Amino acid sequence: MKKIFTLISMALVAMSVNAQNIDETDPSHLYPIKSIEWGPITWEVKNNQVNDLVDPIYIVNGQGNAYEKIMAEEIYTDDEPTGTYRACYGYLDYEGGKTGVPGYGLYYKFTPKTSGTLKITVWANKGNRKTFVVKESTGTPLTPYVDYKVEGYINGVKGDDGKLQFFTNDEIKARHDEAGANTYVIDKGNSHFWGYISFDVVADESYYLFQASSQIGFGGFEFGSDSYVSAPGGEMAAEFNAGVPNDKGEVVTITKENIIVEAQGSSTPISVVPDLGGTGISNVKAENANAPIYNLAGQKADKSQKGILIQNGKKFVNK
């Protein structure tokens, strides 16, 4: 791949304003999902001139924010249940001690058939976006600048010739360390980054590339004799046009001689139906025997009413 390159990114529709993050310390009103209806997902190419780079190409997907699980959360208004539910996501907080790999949202999975060095073209969002490369067998992220190298361009940073400056791994690390940025943030974190992430891979092991709080762009890769460009000639590659919907969104599969790549993209859920018969996680509060009682429609009830009722944020069956 050239240092001045045609690049793809995933510029994704923001998550629904109703989408919440699962809080394991305060898991109020959460239930397993009985069924889920995904919204439409689109992969498309857009030309967008960015400084001195030549026509970066962005693929737009339904949703970003890679996460490990999804549950149904009952919406409460003024501490009263409404009987309606929204999607609630469980993110991978590696710094908090979690391990694992994403199952939903946008991520890229690389499974080499042989050992070697994998070089991936990426676009990373600005801000406090953390970029992760995770080894599946351990469920832990590789360390940037050490376990994998980062090199490329920082948006707006030009050299003496007035053109965007190409930075080596050591130069980007020095900028990162000087600013005291989070371990997993590329550069200082306040500008977009276009470039390459390179790391050694082991045959038959899988590696995941994603950002936990945003979208990440994928422009292709080099691996031994294999190479791939996601938007050759500024047109979306056939694989992205032939994505296959699944129960988590849509997957694009790129098969080469020595490696298989899966681009998993999830759209925003239109609706979720909770499994109320499953093991729900109720709000942990001191129970009040005189607390108001509601039916599943969110209407006030009393203990003379039969069926499933709610009190103190917990459901019970009144026979």
VMD Tcl script that draws the C-alpha trace (Angstrom):
set ca {
  {0.00 0.00 0.00}
  {1.18 3.53 -0.72}
  {1.70 6.21 1.89}
  {-0.76 8.38 -0.03}
  {-3.67 6.05 -0.37}
  {-7.32 5.64 -1.17}
  {-8.90 4.85 2.16}
  {-12.12 3.50 3.52}
  {-13.68 4.41 6.80}
  {-16.83 3.50 8.57}
  {-18.66 6.76 9.33}
  {-21.59 5.38 11.22}
  {-25.03 6.52 12.17}
  {-24.96 7.39 15.86}
  {-26.53 5.00 18.28}
  {-30.11 5.70 19.20}
  {-30.47 8.29 21.93}
  {-32.33 5.62 23.86}
  {-29.48 3.11 23.73}
  {-27.84 2.70 27.10}
  {-24.72 1.06 28.48}
  {-25.20 -1.93 30.77}
  {-24.01 -0.93 34.23}
  {-22.95 -4.08 36.05}
  {-22.86 -2.20 39.36}
  {-26.43 -0.92 38.97}
  {-28.17 -3.37 36.61}
  {-31.66 -1.92 36.90}
  {-34.58 -3.35 34.98}
  {-32.50 -5.52 32.62}
  {-33.74 -8.68 30.92}
  {-32.48 -11.12 28.32}
  {-33.73 -10.46 24.82}
  {-36.40 -12.75 23.42}
  {-36.27 -11.21 19.96}
  {-34.71 -8.20 18.28}
  {-35.49 -6.35 15.06}
  {-32.49 -4.71 13.42}
  {-32.82 -1.56 11.36}
  {-31.49 -1.33 7.80}
  {-27.74 -1.54 7.29}
  {-25.88 0.18 4.46}
  {-22.33 0.03 3.20}
  {-21.55 2.76 0.70}
  {-18.65 4.70 -0.75}
  {-18.22 8.45 -0.53}
  {-15.42 10.64 -1.84}
  {-14.14 13.19 0.62}
  {-11.06 15.31 0.00}
  {-9.02 15.60 3.17}
  {-5.99 17.90 3.04}
  {-3.31 16.41 0.81}
  {-4.60 12.84 0.88}
  {-6.07 11.56 -2.36}
  {-9.80 10.90 -2.19}
  {-10.26 9.03 1.09}
  {-13.24 6.72 0.67}
  {-15.71 6.26 3.48}
  {-18.08 3.33 3.81}
  {-21.13 4.22 5.89}
  {-22.49 1.52 8.17}
  {-25.56 1.30 10.38}
  {-23.78 1.45 13.71}
  {-20.38 1.58 15.38}
  {-19.39 1.03 18.99}
  {-18.28 -2.60 19.24}
  {-19.77 -4.30 22.31}
  {-19.93 -7.77 23.80}
  {-23.62 -8.21 24.63}
  {-27.04 -6.66 24.37}
  {-30.00 -6.76 26.77}
  {-33.48 -5.24 27.03}
  {-33.93 -2.44 29.53}
  {-37.39 -1.39 30.69}
  {-37.85 2.37 30.46}
  {-38.97 4.04 33.68}
  {-40.44 7.53 33.93}
  {-40.39 9.21 37.34}
  {-39.49 5.81 38.85}
  {-42.55 4.24 37.27}
  {-42.32 1.43 34.67}
  {-43.63 2.22 31.21}
  {-43.88 -1.31 29.82}
  {-41.61 -0.36 26.92}
  {-38.06 -1.51 26.36}
  {-34.89 -0.31 24.67}
  {-31.58 -1.86 23.75}
  {-28.91 -1.75 26.41}
  {-25.31 -2.55 25.50}
  {-22.46 -4.14 27.43}
  {-19.12 -2.72 26.34}
  {-15.69 -4.24 26.79}
  {-13.95 -2.30 29.55}
  {-10.47 -3.78 29.35}
  {-9.05 -1.18 31.71}
  {-11.65 -2.27 34.24}
  {-10.45 -5.87 34.05}
  {-12.80 -7.31 31.42}
  {-11.59 -9.76 28.80}
  {-13.18 -11.05 25.63}
  {-14.01 -10.02 22.09}
  {-16.93 -8.06 20.63}
  {-20.01 -9.87 19.39}
  {-22.02 -6.90 18.13}
  {-21.37 -3.53 16.55}
  {-18.60 -2.79 14.08}
  {-15.40 -4.83 14.20}
  {-12.97 -6.61 11.90}
  {-11.82 -10.17 12.52}
  {-8.60 -11.42 10.91}
  {-7.81 -15.15 10.89}
  {-4.49 -15.97 9.18}
  {-3.81 -19.45 7.86}
  {-0.07 -18.92 8.23}
  {2.11 -16.94 10.63}
  {3.52 -13.61 9.54}
  {3.13 -9.83 9.82}
  {-0.27 -8.28 9.12}
  {-0.43 -4.65 7.97}
  {-3.87 -3.03 8.06}
  {-4.88 0.33 6.57}
  {-7.04 2.23 9.06}
  {-8.77 5.51 9.76}
  {-9.16 6.26 13.47}
  {-11.54 8.84 14.85}
  {-10.40 11.76 16.97}
  {-11.10 12.52 20.62}
  {-10.72 9.91 23.33}
  {-11.38 7.04 20.91}
  {-9.52 3.93 21.98}
  {-8.35 1.59 19.26}
  {-8.07 -2.08 20.16}
  {-6.40 -5.07 18.55}
  {-7.49 -8.11 20.56}
  {-6.18 -11.66 20.39}
  {-9.17 -14.02 20.55}
  {-7.54 -16.78 22.63}
  {-6.67 -14.40 25.46}
  {-9.41 -11.79 25.05}
  {-6.92 -9.07 25.93}
  {-5.78 -6.13 23.78}
  {-2.30 -5.76 22.34}
  {-0.27 -2.79 23.53}
  {0.00 0.03 20.96}
  {3.49 1.00 19.79}
  {4.89 -2.18 21.38}
  {2.83 -5.24 20.38}
  {1.73 -3.44 17.25}
  {3.22 -0.52 15.34}
  {1.35 2.58 14.21}
  {2.53 4.80 11.36}
  {0.82 7.32 9.13}
  {-0.70 10.79 9.00}
  {-2.25 13.05 11.64}
  {-4.99 15.32 10.38}
  {-3.72 18.89 9.94}
  {-0.08 18.18 10.86}
  {2.12 19.21 7.94}
  {5.84 19.16 7.28}
  {8.11 21.92 6.04}
  {6.98 21.20 2.47}
  {3.39 22.08 3.39}
  {2.18 18.54 2.87}
  {0.80 16.17 5.47}
  {3.70 14.69 7.42}
  {4.20 10.93 7.57}
  {5.03 9.82 11.13}
  {6.86 6.68 12.18}
  {5.77 4.50 15.10}
  {8.35 6.09 17.42}
  {7.34 9.62 16.41}
  {3.64 9.00 17.05}
  {4.45 7.32 20.37}
  {6.53 10.33 21.42}
  {3.60 12.67 20.66}
  {1.27 10.31 22.54}
  {3.51 10.03 25.62}
  {4.19 13.75 25.78}
  {0.46 14.45 25.89}
  {-0.16 11.75 28.51}
  {-2.88 10.16 26.39}
  {-4.70 6.96 27.29}
  {-2.73 3.80 26.46}
  {-5.03 2.77 23.61}
  {-5.54 6.19 22.01}
  {-3.54 6.73 18.81}
  {-1.40 9.88 18.89}
  {-2.65 12.62 21.21}
  {-6.23 11.70 20.52}
  {-7.43 15.11 19.33}
  {-7.07 14.57 15.57}
  {-8.09 12.00 13.00}
  {-5.42 9.47 12.07}
  {-4.90 7.78 8.69}
  {-2.29 5.11 8.39}
  {-1.27 1.59 9.20}
  {-1.36 -0.79 12.13}
  {1.12 -3.68 11.83}
  {1.62 -6.69 14.11}
  {2.81 -10.28 14.05}
  {0.13 -12.96 13.84}
  {0.08 -16.68 14.52}
  {-1.51 -19.20 12.17}
  {-5.14 -20.15 13.00}
  {-5.42 -17.49 15.71}
  {-8.01 -14.72 15.30}
  {-7.43 -11.02 15.91}
  {-10.11 -8.32 16.27}
  {-9.72 -4.66 15.33}
  {-12.26 -2.10 16.60}
  {-12.89 1.06 18.58}
  {-14.93 0.76 21.76}
  {-16.67 4.12 21.54}
  {-16.68 5.03 17.89}
  {-16.24 3.90 14.31}
  {-12.99 2.77 12.75}
  {-12.17 2.78 9.08}
  {-10.76 -0.17 7.16}
  {-8.94 0.45 3.90}
  {-7.45 -2.96 3.26}
  {-4.44 -5.00 4.30}
  {-1.17 -6.64 3.30}
  {-0.22 -10.10 4.52}
  {2.62 -11.91 2.79}
  {1.63 -12.38 -0.83}
  {-1.97 -11.37 -0.07}
  {-3.19 -7.79 -0.42}
  {-6.64 -6.24 -0.45}
  {-8.07 -2.77 -1.08}
  {-11.61 -2.22 0.13}
  {-12.49 0.42 -2.46}
  {-10.41 -0.19 -5.57}
  {-10.70 2.69 -8.01}
  {-13.03 4.50 -5.63}
  {-15.74 1.85 -5.95}
  {-17.01 -0.34 -3.14}
  {-15.49 -3.81 -3.31}
  {-17.80 -6.62 -4.34}
  {-17.59 -8.25 -0.92}
  {-19.19 -5.22 0.73}
  {-21.96 -5.24 -1.84}
  {-22.60 -8.89 -1.02}
  {-22.79 -8.66 2.77}
  {-24.90 -11.34 4.43}
  {-27.40 -10.39 7.20}
  {-27.24 -12.42 10.38}
  {-28.77 -12.19 13.84}
  {-26.21 -9.56 14.83}
  {-26.41 -7.28 11.80}
  {-24.44 -8.06 8.67}
  {-21.12 -9.69 7.89}
  {-18.78 -9.19 4.94}
  {-16.29 -12.00 4.30}
  {-12.99 -11.46 2.50}
  {-11.20 -14.71 1.67}
  {-7.59 -14.73 0.51}
  {-5.06 -17.50 0.12}
  {-3.43 -16.97 3.50}
  {-6.07 -15.11 5.50}
  {-9.81 -14.72 6.05}
  {-11.27 -11.36 7.11}
  {-14.78 -10.75 8.45}
  {-16.17 -7.22 8.65}
  {-19.07 -7.36 11.11}
  {-21.48 -4.44 11.16}
  {-24.60 -4.01 13.28}
  {-27.44 -1.60 12.62}
  {-29.46 0.16 15.30}
  {-32.24 -2.03 16.77}
  {-35.74 -0.89 15.83}
  {-37.32 -2.84 18.66}
  {-36.41 -5.36 21.32}
  {-38.73 -7.82 23.06}
  {-37.59 -8.88 26.55}
  {-37.65 -12.43 27.82}
  {-39.59 -11.76 31.00}
  {-39.53 -15.45 31.81}
  {-35.77 -15.43 31.77}
  {-33.45 -14.46 34.57}
  {-33.90 -10.71 34.78}
  {-31.69 -8.44 36.80}
  {-33.79 -6.26 39.03}
  {-32.84 -3.05 40.68}
  {-31.14 -3.73 43.99}
  {-32.81 -1.48 46.54}
  {-34.18 -1.84 50.03}
  {-37.65 -3.26 49.57}
  {-40.60 -1.19 50.67}
  {-43.64 -3.28 51.55}
  {-45.87 -0.24 50.94}
  {-44.32 0.66 47.59}
  {-46.84 1.17 44.76}
  {-47.73 -1.82 42.58}
  {-48.01 -1.75 38.78}
  {-49.09 -4.13 36.07}
  {-46.99 -4.79 32.95}
  {-48.68 -1.90 31.16}
  {-47.31 0.48 33.79}
  {-50.75 1.08 35.35}
  {-51.17 1.20 39.09}
  {-52.66 -1.96 40.57}
  {-53.15 -3.60 43.95}
  {-52.50 -7.05 45.36}
  {-56.03 -8.16 44.58}
  {-55.18 -8.11 40.88}
  {-54.00 -11.43 39.48}
  {-51.11 -11.97 37.09}
  {-47.63 -10.50 36.79}
  {-47.21 -7.36 38.86}
  {-44.29 -5.08 39.68}
  {-43.29 -3.72 43.07}
  {-39.96 -2.26 44.16}
  {-38.77 -2.63 40.59}
  {-39.29 -6.41 40.74}
  {-41.81 -8.57 38.93}
  {-43.82 -11.19 40.82}
  {-46.74 -13.45 40.00}
  {-49.88 -12.84 42.04}
  {-52.07 -15.98 41.89}
}
mol new
graphics top color blue
foreach p $ca { graphics top sphere $p radius 0.5 }
foreach p [lrange $ca 0 end-1] q [lrange $ca 1 end] { graphics top cylinder $p $q radius 0.2 }
display resetview
